[in-house]
Amino acid sequence: MRYGIIGTGAIGGFYGARLAKAGQEVHFLLHNDYDYVLRHGLEVHSWQGDFKLEHPNVYRDTHEMPPCDVVLVGLKTTNNRLLPDLLPPLLHDKTLVVLIQNGIGVEADVQQMFPNVSLAAGLAFICSSKSEPGVVRHQHYGSINIGNYSCRDTSLIDKLLAELREAGIEVNLVDYETARWRKAVWNMPFNGMTVALGCQTLDLMQHPLSRRLIWEQMMEVVHAAQAMGVPGLDEAFAEKMMQMTDDMVPYSPSMRLDWDFHRPMEIEYLYTRPLQLAREAGCPMPRLEMLEAELRFMQDNR
């Protein structure tokens, strides 16, 4: 299939590069480092092995890109206002758009922008960053779950899964609601806490008080999801997320990097939306509500 990547950063850059390395036709939208990648290529420095795309298909403008069968959106959700301009040139009647983005409620809002477009959620479990031109640093993990949101042609989803696996990416098809809320079990505690306390994941896990607070925040997400009838979330899953974090390299999640590089933080979809849904279900998350207030204060007073 032909792939388009909107947002060639730590996530879109990694998965797009792996697909291209495996022989798929991939077209990358770039912004600040377009000239660098055009001249020098796109590098992935990975714990699974380094590689480089010498001459990737790169563009400054989606109007110069061809229509694609699958579009992977790796933009920050704070930039989704750009999608009405960026996305239409890449679409044909059967294009699948996969939103590899953080938070709850993303697909519903994008579907309002594009009522007839097939959408899926991409939930990446990966430690990666891109802090210099043309270089993605893949530090740990790398799997991705796909949750079908509105794609009626399930054969297209099946083909996507097969081609991701051919590219050496661990991928699973999961229930959409379960996938989004499972990702929130990790995202909501660690993204905000690393910003509020100015630390990395390892620091939070090694101090007994912050470790306990992380666990309590995880269980708030689990209980809220259960109150909404979302399947597949329980204490055992939260324990798995704690163990996964114990095993990973010291890591700065995406929100911490956004804060460090003076970019807007993704508070709306990572915190405000799920907190609102939890309150409506009669299961508020007070610890995470406090964290959201702290993040709003920090961003508004920077």
ZIPE-V778815 format. One record per residue. N is the residue number from 1. SS is DSSP state (H for helix, E for strand, L for the rest). OMEGA is omega in degrees with one decimal (* if undefined). Layout:
# ZIPE-V778815
n: [N	N]
ss: [SS	SS]
omega: [OMEGA	OMEGA]
This chain:
# ZIPE-V778815
n: [1	2	3	4	5	6	7	8	9	10	11	12	13	14	15	16	17	18	19	20	21	22	23	24	25	26	27	28	29	30	31	32	33	34	35	36	37	38	39	40	41	42	43	44	45	46	47	48	49	50	51	52	53	54	55	56	57	58	59	60	61	62	63	64	65	66	67	68	69	70	71	72	73	74	75	76	77	78	79	80	81	82	83	84	85	86	87	88	89	90	91	92	93	94	95	96	97	98	99	100	101	102	103	104	105	106	107	108	109	110	111	112	113	114	115	116	117	118	119	120	121	122	123	124	125	126	127	128	129	130	131	132	133	134	135	136	137	138	139	140	141	142	143	144	145	146	147	148	149	150	151	152	153	154	155	156	157	158	159	160	161	162	163	164	165	166	167	168	169	170	171	172	173	174	175	176	177	178	179	180	181	182	183	184	185	186	187	188	189	190	191	192	193	194	195	196	197	198	199	200	201	202	203	204	205	206	207	208	209	210	211	212	213	214	215	216	217	218	219	220	221	222	223	224	225	226	227	228	229	230	231	232	233	234	235	236	237	238	239	240	241	242	243	244	245	246	247	248	249	250	251	252	253	254	255	256	257	258	259	260	261	262	263	264	265	266	267	268	269	270	271	272	273	274	275	276	277	278	279	280	281	282	283	284	285	286	287	288	289	290	291	292	293	294	295	296	297	298	299	300	301	302]
ss: [L	E	E	E	E	E	L	L	L	L	L	H	H	H	H	H	H	H	H	H	H	L	L	L	E	E	E	E	E	L	L	L	L	H	H	H	H	H	H	H	L	E	E	E	E	E	L	L	L	L	E	E	E	L	L	L	E	E	E	L	L	H	H	H	L	L	L	L	L	E	E	E	E	L	L	L	H	H	H	H	H	H	H	H	H	H	L	H	H	H	L	L	L	L	L	E	E	E	E	L	L	L	L	L	L	H	H	H	H	H	H	H	H	L	L	L	L	E	E	E	E	E	E	E	E	E	E	E	E	E	E	E	L	L	E	E	E	E	E	E	E	E	E	E	E	E	E	E	L	L	L	L	L	H	H	H	H	H	H	H	H	H	H	H	H	H	L	L	L	L	E	E	E	E	L	H	H	H	H	H	H	H	H	H	H	H	H	H	H	H	H	H	H	H	H	H	L	L	L	L	H	H	H	H	H	H	L	H	H	H	H	H	H	H	H	H	H	H	H	H	H	H	H	H	H	H	H	L	L	L	L	L	L	L	H	H	H	H	H	H	H	H	H	H	H	H	H	L	L	L	L	L	L	H	H	H	H	H	H	H	L	L	L	L	L	L	H	H	H	H	H	H	H	H	H	H	H	H	H	H	L	L	L	L	L	H	H	H	H	H	H	H	H	H	H	H	H	H	H	H	L	L]
omega: [176.3	-175.8	169.9	179.3	173.2	-175.1	-177.6	178.7	-176.0	-176.0	178.7	178.7	-178.9	-176.1	176.9	-179.7	178.5	177.4	179.7	178.2	180.0	175.1	177.7	176.0	-174.6	-179.9	-171.9	170.0	-179.4	179.8	-173.4	-175.0	178.8	-176.5	-179.5	-177.5	177.4	-178.0	-167.9	-179.0	-178.9	-177.6	170.9	174.2	-168.7	173.3	177.0	-179.4	-179.1	171.8	-176.8	169.7	-174.4	-175.6	179.0	175.9	-174.6	-174.6	172.0	-168.8	-179.4	178.4	176.7	-176.1	179.3	171.1	-173.7	176.7	177.9	174.1	175.7	-179.1	178.7	176.8	164.8	179.8	176.4	178.9	-177.9	174.8	179.9	-174.1	178.6	175.9	-173.1	-167.4	-172.8	-179.9	-176.3	-171.5	161.6	-171.1	-174.2	-178.9	173.0	177.7	-178.8	-178.9	177.1	-172.5	-177.4	165.5	-177.6	177.0	-176.3	-176.3	-179.1	-179.3	179.0	177.6	175.6	176.9	-174.3	-173.2	-174.0	-177.2	176.2	-177.5	169.9	175.2	172.6	-176.8	-174.2	172.2	-169.0	169.5	179.3	-179.8	174.8	-175.5	175.4	-174.7	170.3	-177.3	172.9	179.4	-177.4	-170.2	-176.5	-179.9	-178.0	-179.2	177.4	173.8	178.3	176.5	-178.0	179.3	-175.3	-178.8	179.6	-180.0	-176.0	176.2	177.5	175.4	180.0	-179.9	175.8	179.4	-178.1	-177.0	172.9	179.0	176.8	178.4	177.8	-178.9	174.7	-175.6	178.0	172.7	-174.8	174.4	-173.9	-177.0	178.3	-177.3	-178.7	-176.9	174.8	178.4	179.3	179.0	177.7	-172.1	-173.4	175.4	-166.9	179.8	-176.9	-176.7	178.1	175.3	-174.9	-177.4	176.0	-174.3	174.7	-176.3	-177.1	179.7	-179.7	-177.4	-174.3	178.8	-173.0	-177.7	178.0	176.9	178.4	179.6	176.5	179.7	-179.7	177.0	176.5	-178.2	172.6	179.4	179.2	-177.1	177.3	178.8	177.7	-179.8	178.1	178.9	178.6	-178.5	168.3	176.6	179.2	-178.7	179.9	178.3	177.2	176.6	177.6	178.8	175.9	180.0	178.3	-178.9	173.6	-174.4	-174.1	175.1	174.7	-165.7	171.8	179.8	-172.5	-179.5	177.1	178.4	176.8	178.2	-178.3	-177.4	173.9	174.2	177.0	178.6	-176.1	-174.3	-173.0	-175.3	-180.0	-175.9	-169.9	-178.1	-179.5	177.8	177.1	178.8	179.3	178.2	179.9	178.9	179.3	-178.1	-177.5	-179.1	-170.8	179.9	-179.9	172.7	177.1	179.2	177.6	179.6	178.2	179.9	177.5	178.9	-178.6	-177.7	-176.8	-175.9	-179.6	*]
